[in-house]
């Protein structure tokens, strides 16, 4: 185990990279997909089951945990790792995105954001300093700067003002974070879909200096083409020797495209949320288990998958428990989806290491284009 936070780049294939993030709580193989455990749990999963899929790190959420059960309570109970029984690394986001998207009656100033809780209407203030304090109380291994994320599309002037505010907040986050060996603070690049704003943001962050860098403000309504357009240049503005994290992404083809463009880390609620709504992600695309075509089908959801849902149950059974709203439906499909995502990441890591990424990506798209297996 490493006593400090560091990043080793092992191989590249075009812009794509594979390596290892070293932390005192364990290694994170990159490119990495981080399951989202918003409120101290990956919904419908036990922590050891999440680990069994191949996940090296989870994501927790500052906004949700500060409101319930509170960061102070979690700290008194031994920190988030002990609280949720996950001993490996945890990344916590800063709360900024949720304040913008969920909170009521928010007021944004240079100091931070005053808002009313979406749970009970209680009043709160979230600033760079408070966000750093909450994430310290949670004990997260990778801490995110407090930033503002405007919804796209937005005028360049609005995006520029928001980005510059986020850069001032990034400096305050760095100062408030202090010296915490073994823990890392990541800066967040903003700037919408405008190249010169992205470059200005990256320069400001690199000047402050962080252990890793995130590409924020994407997957917020701009569409895949615009997102890939930004990713064609944005990772290149960031230091090669530090991890690059694309926040809130995404669908499997988003992930593959991001990795091709030099991204090392991603997170998304999609695999777990889809699992709770009867959708399974497979090598041949998404499958809706609610559809009647599955009710007499004895075949597995994905014969190439080794998860319990595919190993032990038929499509007919999954269809039945999903339609009956049985909890096991959410459990099995969430496990399957997380397994599929982690298998995809392992495939990407292996292909980059072998210098065969182009072939892997071509096969990935070819399989998905075939669509689901023929009905019986």
C-alpha positions, -999 to 999 in steps of 0.1 A, spaced: 0 0 0 12 35 -8 14 60 20 9 89 -4 -13 97 -33 4 92 -67 -3 82 -103 17 59 -125 11 59 -163 19 24 -176 9 25 -213 -7 47 -240 -24 39 -272 -31 71 -292 -45 95 -266 -58 67 -244 -39 58 -212 -38 30 -187 -21 33 -153 -26 31 -115 -36 56 -89 -19 47 -57 -36 56 -24 -32 45 12 -65 26 9 -55 7 -22 -48 10 -59 -72 23 -85 -66 8 -120 -72 33 -148 -92 39 -169 -115 35 -139 -153 36 -136 -165 47 -102 -200 34 -91 -220 61 -74 -229 56 -37 -246 90 -33 -259 87 2 -234 61 16 -247 32 -4 -247 20 -40 -284 14 -42 -295 -23 -42 -259 -35 -36 -239 -47 -7 -203 -32 -5 -186 -66 -10 -208 -72 -41 -197 -39 -56 -161 -49 -50 -167 -83 -66 -177 -66 -98 -141 -52 -100 -147 -17 -86 -116 -1 -70 -132 31 -58 -167 45 -50 -181 80 -52 -200 97 -23 -219 129 -24 -212 159 -2 -245 176 -7 -266 145 2 -244 134 32 -242 169 47 -280 171 48 -286 135 60 -272 120 82 -247 151 84 -209 150 80 -204 156 117 -225 125 126 -205 104 101 -172 117 115 -183 109 151 -191 73 139 -156 68 124 -158 83 89 -176 73 57 -155 42 50 -164 26 83 -200 40 82 -208 23 49 -184 -6 53 -162 2 23 -125 1 31 -112 10 -3 -108 45 -18 -138 69 -19 -140 101 -40 -165 127 -28 -178 154 -51 -180 189 -38 -218 194 -37 -218 222 -62 -236 203 -89 -264 191 -66 -269 226 -51 -274 239 -86 -298 211 -96 -316 200 -65 -316 228 -38 -345 252 -34 -342 290 -31 -305 292 -37 -285 324 -37 -251 325 -53 -225 350 -42 -187 352 -43 -187 337 -8 -206 305 -19 -242 293 -22 -270 297 4 -297 272 -2 -327 255 14 -326 217 17 -348 198 -8 -355 174 21 -369 196 48 -363 232 38 -336 238 64 -311 266 55 -275 259 46 -244 276 33 -219 258 10 -187 275 3 -152 262 -8 -142 262 29 -173 244 41 -171 219 12 -135 211 22 -145 208 59 -174 184 50 -152 162 28 -125 161 55 -151 150 81 -163 123 57 -126 111 54 -127 108 16 -95 99 -2 -101 121 -33 -117 155 -26 -132 177 -53 -129 215 -54 -161 234 -49 -173 248 -82 -203 261 -101 -216 242 -130 -239 261 -153 -264 242 -174 -257 241 -211 -265 257 -235 -255 290 -220 -241 323 -234 -203 325 -235 -204 355 -212 -223 334 -186 -200 304 -190 -169 326 -187 -181 344 -155 -191 311 -140 -157 295 -149 -137 324 -134 -158 322 -102 -150 284 -101 -113 292 -105 -114 316 -76 -132 290 -56 -106 264 -66 -78 285 -51 -99 289 -19 -105 251 -19 -68 245 -22 -60 268 7 -87 253 29 -77 217 20 -43 223 36 -16 196 39 -32 161 41 -7 134 31 -24 104 16 -54 125 5 -58 142 -28 -76 174 -40 -87 175 -76 -93 208 -95 -122 210 -119 -119 225 -154 -149 244 -166 -156 265 -197 -186 249 -214 -179 240 -250 -156 269 -257 -120 260 -263 -103 292 -252 -123 292 -219 -113 256 -213 -77 264 -219 -79 295 -195 -95 273 -169 -68 246 -172 -40 271 -169 -55 286 -138 -58 251 -122 -23 240 -131 -10 272 -116 -27 265 -83 -15 229 -85 -36 198 -77 -31 160 -73 -55 154 -102 -78 173 -126 -114 169 -135 -132 179 -167 -165 193 -154 -195 209 -170 -201 182 -196 -229 156 -198 -253 185 -187 -274 186 -219 -249 195 -246 -251 161 -264 -224 135 -271 -211 152 -303 -204 184 -284 -190 166 -254 -165 146 -277 -157 179 -294 -145 193 -261 -127 160 -252 -108 162 -284 -87 190 -269 -95 194 -232 -74 165 -217 -44 178 -236 -46 210 -216 -40 190 -184 -7 176 -170 2 142 -184 14 129 -151 -18 135 -132 -52 116 -134 -79 131 -155 -115 126 -144 -146 132 -165 -175 139 -142 -209 123 -146 -202 101 -176 -219 80 -188 -234 55 -213 -210 28 -224 -203 45 -258 -196 78 -239 -171 60 -218 -153 43 -247 -151 76 -266 -138 94 -235 -111 68 -229 -101 71 -265 -96 108 -259 -74 105 -228 -97 103 -198 -87 82 -168 -117 82 -145 -155 84 -148 -186 80 -127 -223 78 -134 -255 67 -117 -266 50 -150 -258 14 -143 -274 14 -109 -304 36 -119 -310 15 -150 -310 -17 -129 -338 -3 -108 -359 4 -138 -356 -30 -155 -329 -21 -180 -298 -43 -185 -267 -31 -203 -251 -59 -224 -224 -63 -250 -252 -60 -276 -268 -28 -262 -295 -20 -237 -322 -46 -230 -356 -37 -214 -365 -67 -192 -401 -54 -189 -408 -63 -225 -431 -94 -230 -406 -110 -254 -385 -122 -224 -413 -139 -204 -407 -174 -218 -369 -170 -225 -347 -195 -206 -315 -179 -218 -293 -156 -197 -294 -118 -201 -258 -119 -215 -241 -152 -220 -206 -136 -219 -212 -122 -184 -202 -139 -152 -225 -120 -128 -251 -138 -106 -280 -125 -127 -265 -141 -159 -250 -172 -142 -280 -182 -122 -312 -168 -137 -330 -167 -170 -344 -137 -188 -378 -151 -180 -371 -149 -143 -357 -114 -146 -387 -103 -166 -410 -118 -139 -393 -101 -109 -390 -68 -127 -427 -68 -136 -437 -79 -101 -416 -51 -86 -396 -76 -65 -365 -61 -48 -344 -89 -62 -350 -76 -97 -332 -43 -88 -305 -62 -70 -297 -86 -99 -299 -60 -127 -278 -35 -107 -251 -62 -101 -252 -71 -138 -249 -35 -150 -220 -27 -127 -203 -60 -138 -208 -51 -174 -193 -16 -168 -163 -30 -149 -158 -57 -176 -158 -29 -202 -131 -10 -182 -110 -41 -179 -113 -47 -216 -102 -11 -223 -72 -14 -199 -61 -46 -215 -65 -32 -251 -45 -1 -243 -17 -21 -226 -16 -44 -257 -17 -15 -282 -49 -29 -297 -75 -3 -287 -87 4 -322 -97 -32 -327 -113 -34 -293 -134 -2 -300 -144 -15 -335 -156 -48 -320 -174 -29 -292 -194 -8 -317 -200 -38 -340 -215 -58 -312 -238 -30 -301 -249 -24 -337 -262 -61 -339 -288 -53 -313 -302 -78 -288 -303 -116 -295 -332 -127 -316 -364 -136 -297 -372 -173 -293 
